[in-house]
Amino acid sequence: MLSFIFHSCREEIINSVVSEEDDIKLSVVEERFLESGYLKSGGNSEKASFVVDVIKDLEKRNKEKRFIEHFVEEYGYPDWEMTRFFSNEEQTVA
């Protein structure tokens, strides 16, 4: 009976999984920036839904290239509750 152990292959797999998980983890600053739990829409569910979509898009873009921590350092945290929301036939803007 022959046994083969591919230690180096296993190690490569483990390293790639660990590095991918580290890329996905958000810092405390990023989590706070992306927190929409306190979002009040003033009865406008369309606004709330749009702002949540904006936050999800920002999170996706941040995972591609980390920018939130620098943004917070420069400008502070967004106040999602105070987001102004305008919608017309052509576009929706927050």
N, C-alpha and C positions, 0 to 999 in steps of 0.2 A: 504494500500500500504506500503510495506516494502522497506526501503532504506538502503543500506549498503555502507559504505565508508571504503575502505582499505587504509588508509593513509600510513601505514608502507610499504605496497607493492609498492605503487606509489613512495615513497621516495627511495626505493632500486633501482627501475628502473632508476630514474633520476640520482642517484649517479653512477651507472654503466655506463651510457651513458656519463656522464661528464668525468669520469676517462679515458674511452676509447678515447675520443676526445683529452684529454690532452696528452696521449701517442703518438698520431698521429702528433700533432703540432711539427714543427721543430723550433729550435732556429735559430737566425740569423747566428751563426757560422755554424750550420749544413746546412742551406740553401746555404750559400756561398760555402761551401765545395762541395756540390752536384750540383752547377751551371755549366751547360755545354754550356750555351748560347754563349760563346766566343770560342768554340771549332772550330778550323780550321783543316781541314783534308788534306790540300795541294792537293786537287783533289782526295783523296782516300776515297771514300764513305764507303768502307768496314771498314776502320779504324774508321771513325766517328761513324758508327753504332755500332761497337764493344765497343768503349769507352762509348757510351751512355748506352749500356747494362751493362757494368761494374758499371757505376754510379747508375743505377737502382738497381742492386744487392746490392751495398753498402748501399743504402737507405733502402732496405728491411731488411738487416742484422742489421742496426742501429736501426730500429724500434723494432726488437726482443731484442736487448741489446745495449743500447746507448754506443757508443765508439768514435764517431766522434769528440766531443769536447775535449776529452782527447788526441786523435791523433793530433789535430790541436795545442793544447798546447805544445805537445812534439816535433812535427816535422814541423808544419806549414801547410799551404794550398797546395793542389796539383796544379800543373800547367797542366791542362788537355790538353792544346794546345801543350805542349812539350812531350806528351806521345809517347813513341817509340812503334811501332807495328810490330810484327813479326808473320807470319803465314806460316805453312807448312802443310803437309798432316795429321799430327798427332795432332797438337794443335795450338791454337792462343794465343799469349801472349802480354799483354800490360804492 
